[in-house]
Amino acid sequence: MIRTGWVLSALVTLFLLGASAAPKLINSPLALEPLEVVGWPAKYLLLIGIIEVVVAVLYIIPRTALLGAVLMTALLGAALAANLRVDNPLFSHTLFSIYLGTFAWVALWLREPKLRGRFPIVR
């Protein structure tokens, strides 16, 4: 169970770093276009990329994983709100934050016995 949680956590972290933060940090048009669609100025691209890197690092370090998960949830909530505001497609764009956040929390729950103790599925 713990090993599965670590594998899933690594996938979440790699996605945040590789597919989300990296394009923002290199100022890729792939990152700029969605930002403009939701109405964010390009000047925030680097800042959002740095925030994503910090959140991913906090999430993957065992001692700070819970803080990282909470901050990731906040970041994903902001993304969800931005997509809702501009009426992006529901299942592919808007709810993607819910999918990723759920995946991240399940991974953390699987890898952290203390978290499983606080939130057991079966008593």
C-alpha positions in Angstrom: 0.0 0.0 0.0 2.8 2.4 1.0 4.7 1.6 -2.2 1.7 2.3 -4.3 1.2 5.6 -2.6 4.8 6.6 -3.4 4.4 5.6 -7.0 1.2 7.6 -7.3 2.8 10.5 -5.5 5.7 10.5 -7.9 3.3 10.6 -10.8 1.5 13.6 -9.4 4.8 15.3 -8.7 6.2 14.5 -12.2 3.0 15.9 -13.7 3.2 19.1 -11.7 6.9 19.6 -12.5 6.9 18.4 -16.1 3.6 19.1 -17.6 2.6 22.2 -15.6 5.5 24.0 -14.1 8.2 23.4 -16.7 6.3 25.0 -19.6 5.6 28.0 -17.4 9.2 28.4 -16.3 10.5 28.3 -19.9 7.8 30.7 -21.1 6.3 28.2 -23.5 3.3 29.2 -25.7 1.7 26.0 -24.5 1.5 27.5 -21.0 0.7 31.1 -22.1 -2.4 30.3 -24.2 -4.4 28.7 -21.4 -3.4 31.5 -19.0 -4.7 34.0 -21.5 -8.0 32.1 -22.0 -8.8 32.3 -18.3 -7.9 36.0 -18.3 -4.5 36.0 -16.4 -1.8 38.3 -17.7 1.4 36.7 -19.0 3.4 38.5 -16.3 2.2 35.9 -13.8 3.4 32.9 -15.8 6.8 32.6 -14.0 5.3 33.2 -10.6 2.7 30.4 -11.0 5.4 28.1 -12.3 7.5 28.7 -9.2 4.5 28.2 -6.9 3.9 24.9 -8.6 7.5 23.8 -8.1 7.4 24.7 -4.5 4.1 22.9 -3.9 5.4 19.8 -5.7 8.6 19.7 -3.7 6.7 20.2 -0.4 4.3 17.4 -1.4 7.0 14.8 -2.2 9.1 15.4 1.0 7.5 13.2 3.7 7.9 15.7 6.5 6.1 18.5 4.5 3.8 16.3 2.5 0.6 17.3 4.3 1.4 21.1 3.8 2.2 20.4 0.2 -1.1 18.6 -0.3 -3.1 21.4 1.3 -1.3 24.0 -0.8 -1.8 21.9 -3.9 -5.5 21.8 -3.2 -5.5 25.6 -2.9 -3.7 25.9 -6.2 -6.0 23.5 -7.9 -9.0 25.3 -6.5 -7.8 28.5 -8.0 -7.4 26.7 -11.4 -10.9 25.3 -11.1 -12.4 28.7 -10.3 -10.6 30.3 -13.2 -11.9 27.7 -15.6 -15.4 28.0 -14.2 -15.3 31.7 -14.7 -14.7 31.5 -18.4 -17.0 28.6 -18.9 -14.3 26.1 -20.1 -15.5 22.6 -20.9 -16.6 20.9 -17.7 -15.2 17.4 -17.8 -11.9 18.1 -19.6 -10.8 21.5 -18.3 -12.8 22.6 -15.2 -13.0 19.3 -13.4 -9.4 18.3 -14.1 -8.4 20.1 -10.9 -10.7 17.8 -9.0 -9.3 14.7 -10.7 -5.7 15.7 -9.9 -6.4 16.8 -6.4 -8.3 13.5 -5.6 -5.4 11.5 -7.1 -2.9 13.4 -5.0 -4.8 13.0 -1.8 -5.4 9.2 -2.4 -1.7 8.9 -3.1 -0.8 10.7 0.2 -3.4 8.6 2.1 -1.8 5.4 0.7 1.7 6.4 1.6 1.2 7.9 5.0 0.0 5.5 7.8 -0.7 8.3 10.1 -3.1 9.9 7.6 -4.8 6.5 7.1 -5.2 6.3 10.9 -6.9 9.7 11.0 -9.2 9.0 8.0 -9.8 5.2 7.9 -12.0 3.9 5.1 -13.3 1.1 7.2 -13.5 1.1 11.0 
